[in-house]
Every structure is written in structure tokens, then in C-alpha cells.
């Protein structure tokens, strides 16, 4: 959630920046957001792959 508040504050502060700088910073902000992916916690959890889901054993143990 701190990342989301960072982006929110950056967007709010853009309003007080001169237009030329605002355009460049807005582009950078968009790039940073796209790099971070979703910031919605529920959407993140839906897309997350747990270690047990990633790893499948090639061979079963005899103890199963």
C-alpha cells in the first residue's frame, strides 16, 4: 500500500509543476506504474503463483 500512496502523492504533486517538466515526469510516472504491475492487493493475489504451484516434482518419493 505504501507504493500506491507514493504514486498517488507523485500524481498530486505533478499539478504544481511547470508544464514542460510535468509532461516528462508524467511519462516517467506511467513507466514506473507499468513496471510495478498491479497495485490492487486482490488482483495481485489472484495472479500470484505460490512456490508449491511453481514446483512439481519429477519423481514421487516411495514414502507417499
N, C-alpha and C positions, 0 to 999 in steps of 0.2 A: 504494500500500500504506500510505502514511502516513495517508491518510484513514480507511482501515479501522482502523488502530491508534488513531486519535483516537476513533472511535465505540466501539471496544472499551474503551478507558480510561474514557470517559464512562459506559458501562454499569456498569463495575466500581465507579466512584466513586458511582453512584446508590445503591448498597447502604448507604452510610454517611450518607445524607441523611435528614432527618426526613420522615415520610410525606407531609405536605401538599406540601412542596417537591418530593419525589420524583415525585409524580403529575404535577405541572406540567412538571418537567424531562423526564420520560419522554415526555410528549406532544410536547414540543419536539424531543426526540431522534428520535422517529418521523417528525415532519415533515421534519426535516433529512435523514434517511435516504431518505425518499421523493423529496425534491428531487434528491438526488445520483444516484438511479437505482442500477443495479447496481454493486457494488464488486468483483465477480468479474472478474479480468482477461480470462479466456477468453470469458465471456459478453459483456463489453464489446467485445472484438474481433469477435465474431460479429455484433453489432449495428452496429458502426462502418461508416460509408459513406465510402470514400476519395474524394478530390477527383475523380479520373478517373471514378468511378462516379456522382458527382453531376452532373457537367457533360458534356453531349453537345452536340457542335457541330451547329448547324443546317445548315451548308453544308460540304461537303467541299472541301478545297483541291485545285487542279488537280495538285499535285505528288504526290498519293497513288498 
